Amino acid sequence: MKKRILLVHSRSGPPLDFALPRLAARAEIHVLAFQPLPAGTEEYCASVIPAHERRLKGDELVDAIVEAAGQVGADALCGLSEYTVVPVALAADRLGLPGPGRGAASSRDKRLMRAAWAKAGVPQPAYRTVASAADLRQAFRELRPPLLLKSAWGAGSTAQLVISSEEQIGPAWEEATSVMRTADATNVLMLEVPGAENDFLAEEIIPGTTRSWWEDGSGYGDYLSVEGIVVEGVYHPVCITSRLPTIPPFMELCNIAPCELPVRLQRAIESVARAAVDALGLRTCGTHTEIKLMEDGGLALVESAARFGGATILAQIEHVYGLDLVGMLADALLGLPAGPPDSMLTQHDAKGAASTLSLLATNAAGDPWSKDLVWDSRVVDWQSLVTPGTSIETAPGLTIPDGTPMPKYEPSGGKMGLGGVLYMTSADSGTLVHDAYAVLNGLEDALAQGWHERTAPVIPEGNGGLST
């Protein structure tokens, strides 16, 4: 009899049109859907339990997962979203099934994460936990400004603000907490714990630099991430994905695989990522560990999640390295041999290159578009923006529909300003860096030109002027 997996589906994480076929190749898939499934994905599901009208939190959310698992006779639980990590871990523990384990809480709540890393001596910025404007004011006096205010439960750079003076503290606190309440109420993100909209950290800003890491003019940013998987408590780093520089305050624009850093530098990054993941005490789950590059080969941890990287990172890894990480995790959750790589893969193991590019109404420097435009992928002359041989497409399940106004980018809004995700492949990473900048800096004009050409009146042939 085929094994059964209950997938707990919410916002964020890898797109279901990518993940579901790979899960369905391993087991019979049942879905507890806290978000509607994208069109065309239900064919991979034996059943779908709709739950998107239920705004459950805390124990009620865990109870709902346990109940659904019993209803379908699940042999394993799986959550690919940031917002399902903790409730799925708690439900799996209650049912005696493999899962992220108790360490999941430390991978989700950044206050617990920072405490675990401080205990383990993992390099990270100085910080304070804050739950009020008064706490933030105290942190401002104790730490070295400017400070980064960030939600303990946020994702996608939502509700992040840089505070440089005491005068900014009151307005910044009001704005950040308001953004979190709005994001939760409008289902842009899912706060799975009651009262989480007021849980924040204030951190010293990590002095990142590409010096001693990347050559001048490389186009790369001063941070990256290590993608991996934990199987029965053993961490297996899979590969590093590089980044373009963020835009203010720290919004991600693009990640690229493979990483082209010298292998000796990648091994140093791998070692720090291992210490960070091990300190969280995870059992069986994907991992996505973000690290800042510093002067003289220094490194500092940004955060580490007990789930795979979102957007199209898994598609990148599959394209470049031939690894199906979704299937690997499914095997591990079902108690089967997962077959993770023996050591972290580098550019010498790669075939081609792939990248995820954020669809934002800004250029590569973070300057907002000057025009209010309606998104339509069909009117853009994509090949005019990229190098011959580069492919570029939208990720349908992660991108606003054609005909939708492009969201305005507000620095504190994070992913609320995200229009979607573009996926690019090419022969090598250097080409993708060039093309990513070309798309980011040229998309506004290309979209405007496409609309102009579509709506321009057609003048009948032979009637080029006005008749008198």
N, C-alpha and C positions, 0 to 999 in steps of 0.2 A: 504494500500500500504506500502511495506517495506521501511523503512528509508534508506537514502544513505549517506555513509561516503566517503569522498575523503581522501585517505591516501597519504601523500607526502613522498616518499621514497628516502632516501639517504644513505650514508655510516653510520656505527655505529648504536648504539641502539640494542635492542633485535632482534634476528634472525627472519626473516619473516616467516620461516617455523613453528615457534612457534606462532608468533603474528597474522598472517592472519587467521588461522582457528578460533581463538577466536573473532576477529573482525567480521568475516563472520557469526558467530553465532548470532550476534546482529543486523546486517544491511547488505544491499547490498554494496559491497566494490568496489570502483573505485580507481585506483592507478595512480598518477602522478609520474613517475619513473625517477629520476635523476641518478639512478643506475639500471642496469639490474636486473630483479627479479631472485632469485635462481630457479633452475629447480624444477618443481613440485608444485610451489606456485600459478601459474596463474589460476589453477582450482578454487581457492577461490575468484577470481576477476570477477566482471561483465564486467569490461573493464580495459585496461592498456594504458595509454598515455605515450609513450616513450619520454623521454627528456634527456637521458644521453649524447647526443651529444651537448647539449646546456649548456655552462658554464655561467650561469646567476648569477648575483649578485645584491644586493641592490633592488631598486624599480622594476627593470626588473624581478627579481625573484618573488617578491610579486605579480606583475601583472600577471605572468604566472600561479600562484596558483589561483588567483581570476578568471582568464579566464577558467581554467580547472574546477573549482567549478561550474561556470555557465553552462559549457558544459554538465556536468553530472547531474546537478540539486542537488548538495550536500546539505544535511541537517546538516552536520557537517564536520569539517576539523580535521585531526589528523596527527601529526608528531611525530614519536618515536625516531628520531635521534637528537643528539646534534646540528647538522647543519641545521635542519629544524625548530627548536624551534621559533626563531625570525620571519622568514618570514611567518610561519603558524600563529603565533600570530597576526601579522600585517594584514594578509589577513582575518583572522576571525573577527578582529575588523572592517575592512572595510565592511564586509558582514553582520555584526550584529550577528555573531554566537558565541557560547561559545568557549573559548580558554584560553591560558595562560595569556592573557591580556598584558598591557603595561609593567608589571614587568618582562616580558620575557627577555627584553634587559639586565636587571641587573643580570639575571641568566646566561646569555651567555657571555657578556663582563665582564671579571674579574675586570676591572678598575671600572665599575659602581657597581659591586657587593661589592667590598671593600669599596667604598664610602657609599653605603647604610648601610653596617654593621657598619662603623665608626659612622654614624649618629645615629644608633640604639643602640650603645654601645655593640655590639656583640663581644665576644673575638676573636681576630684574630692577625696575625703578623703585625708588622710595615712594611710599604711598600712605594714605590714610583712608579708612572707611568713613563715609559721610552719609547722614540721613536727614540733614536739615541745612539751611543756610548758615546757621550758627556753627555746625560741624565744619562746613566748608571754610568759613572764616578762620576757624582754629587751624585747620590744615594749611591754609595759606600762610599763616604765621610760622608754622613749624617746618614746612617744607621749603624748597627753593623754587620760587616762581620763575617763569610762568608754569602753571599747572594744567594738566589735562583732566577735565571732569568727564567721567564716563559711567554709564549705567552698569551695575553689577550683572544685569540680566540682558543687556542689549546685544544686538547683532547688526552687522552691516553698517557700522559707524553711526548708528542712530543715537541721538542725544549726546553727542560728544562735542565739547566746547573747550576752547583754550582760554584760560583766565590769567590775565597779566597784571591786573590791579585790583585792589580791594573794592573799588567802586563797581566793578563788574560782578561781584559775588551775588548780590541780591537778584539782579536781572537774569544772570546766568542760571541760578538755581530755579527760578520760575520758568525759564524757557526750557531747560532740560527736563524737568518733571512734567511740564505740559506736553512736550513732544512724546514722552513715554506714555502718558495717558492717552493721547490722541492715537498713537501708533497701535496701542492695545485695543482701543475702542473701535478703530477702523479696520482691525484685523491685518494691519501691515506686519505686525509681529504678534506673538502669542506669549503673554506673561503667565507661565504655568503655576506661579506661586502668588497667593494673595499679598497685596501690599508691595509688590516688587517694584512698582513705579517710583518709589522713593529710596531704593537701595542703590547707592553710588560709591564710586571710588574717586579720590583725587590723587593724581600721580605726578611726580616730576617727569618732565618730558625727556625722553631718552635722546642723548646727543648723537643721533645717527649720522653716518657718513659712508660714502662709498670708497673713501681713501683706504688703501691697503687691501681692498677687495676687488673693485672693478677698475678697469682702465678709464682714464678721462675720456669723456665723450661716448661712453658705451651706451648711454640711454637708460641704463638700469637704475632702480631706486635703491634705497639703503635698508631694505628689509626683504624678507622672503618667507617661504613656509616649507615645512617638511611634512609630506603626506605619508601616512603609515597605517598600521593595523596592529591591534593588540589581540593575541590569541591565548586564552587561558593564563593571563597575567604576564605574558612575554611580549615585549614591544618589538615590532619589526618595521623599521623605517623603510619606506619604499623608494622615495625620490624627493628631490627639492624642486619647487617651482619658484622661479624668479619673478620680480615685480618691476613695473615702471614706478616712478615716483608718485606718491599720493598727491591729491589736491586738498586744500584746507577744509576741515582741520586734519583729517587723516583718512580721506575717502579713497578706497582702492580703485584703480583704473584698469589694470591689466596684469595677468600672470601668464608666465610662459614656461613651457617644458620643451626640451630639457634645460637644466641649469648649466651654464657654460663656465662657471667658476672652476679654477684648477681643483683637481680631485682632493689634494691635501686640505684645501680650505673647506670643501664639502664635508670631509670627514670630521673636521673640527665642529662644524655646524651640527652634524649628525650626533656627535657626543653630547652637546648641550641639549639637543632635542630629546635624547634618550633620558638624560637626567630629569628633564622637566616632566616627561610622560610617566616615568617610573615613580616620581614623587606624588603623582595623583592617585596611584593605587588602583588602576583600571584592570578589568578582567578580560572581556571580549567585546571589541568595538573598533570602528575606524578612528583615526586621529588626524587632526589638522593643527599643526603647531607653528605659530607665527613668531618670527625672530627678527630683531633689529640688528643691523650691522653697525659697528662702532670703530673708533680709531684704534690703530695698532692691533688689529685682529680681535678686538673685543666684541662680545655678543651680549644681548639682553633679551629676555623673553617678553613678548607682548601678551600672548595668551595661547592656550591649547585646549582644543575641544575634543570631546569623546565621540566624534562623528567625522565622516569624510568631509573634505572641502566641498563647498557648494558650487553653484553655477555649473560650468562644464569642465571642472577640474578632472573628474573621473573619466570623461571622454578624452581629455588630453592625455592622461596616463595610458589609457587603452590604445590610443592612436600611436603614441610614441614608444611605449614599452611592451605593448601586447598583453597587458595585465587586466583582467576583469576583477576589480576590487569588490564590486557588489557581490558577484558570485563567490568570491573568496570569503567574504564576511558571512554570507548565507551558509556556506559549508561549515564554517567555524561555529555558528549558532546552532546548527543541527548536529554538532558533535562529530562531523566528518573531517578528514584531513584537509586543511585549508591551502597548504602549499605556498606560503608567502616566500618572497625572494630570500636567499641566504644572506645577502648583504644589500645595503642601499644602492640603488641603481644610479648611474651617472650618464653623462653625454656619450660615453663610450659604449653604452648599452642601447642607445637610442636609434630609432629609425624615423627620421623626419622630425618635425616640430609642430606644436599646437599651442594655441593661446585662448584665453577668455578675455574679452574686452567689454567693459561696462558701457552701456548706452546711456549717456548723460548729456544734458543740455549745457555742456561746457567744453572748452578745448582742453588740451593736455596740461595747461597751466592752471586750470580751474576757473578761467574767465567765463562768465555765463554767456550763452548765446545772446545775440542782439535782437533776434527775431523770435516771435512766438510762432512755432511751427507745429503742424500736425504730422505725427509719425506715419510713414508708409514706406515699408522696405522696398516696394515694387517700383517706386519712382526714382530711387537712387541708382546712379551709374557706379556700381561697386568697383568694377574693374578699372575705372579711372582713378581710384584711390589706392589700389594695392599693386604690388609687383606682379608681373606675369608669372603664373604658376602658383600664386597664393589663392586659396579658396576662402571665401567669407560668407557666412550665413547667420541668420538670427536663430536663437534658441526659442522655439515657439512657446514652450510651456513657461518660459521665464520672461517673456517680452510682451509689452502692451500690444493689443491688436492694431493692425493697420487702420488708420482713420481716427486714432486717439491723439489728443493734444499731448505734446511732450511735456512731462512734469518739469516744473522749474526747480533748479537746484538751490537748496538752502543749506549752508554748512552744517547746521545742527540737525537737519532732517535725515542725513545719512541715506539709507536705502529707500526712504520715502520719495527721494528725487530720482530714483533709478527707473529709467524707461524700459530697460531690459538688458539682454546679454547677447553679444556677438561672439561667434566661434570662428577662429581662423586656423588654417593649417598651411604649412609651407615646408620647404626642404630643410630649413635650418632656423635656429633661433634668431640670428642676426637679422634675417629678412623680416621676421615677425616683429622685431623691435621697430624697425624702420616703418613697416606698414601700420603698426598700431598708432604711432605718432601721426602718420598721414591720415588715418581715419579720424582720430580724435580732433585733429586740427582742420580737417576738410569736410567733415560730415554736415555741418550746418549749411555751408554753401551748396553742397551736393544735394541735400534734401530740398533746399529752397529752389535750386535750379530745376530739380526734377518736377516739383509742383508747378513751376512757371511753364515748363514745356508741356505739361499735361493740360493745363488750363488755358494756354495761349490759343486765341481764335485761329482757326484754319482758314487761310485765304485761298479761294479757288484758283487753280492754275490758270494763268492768262488774265487774271484780274488783279494785278499787283497794285493798282492805284484807284483813286476815287473817280467815278464818272461824273460828268457835268451835264 
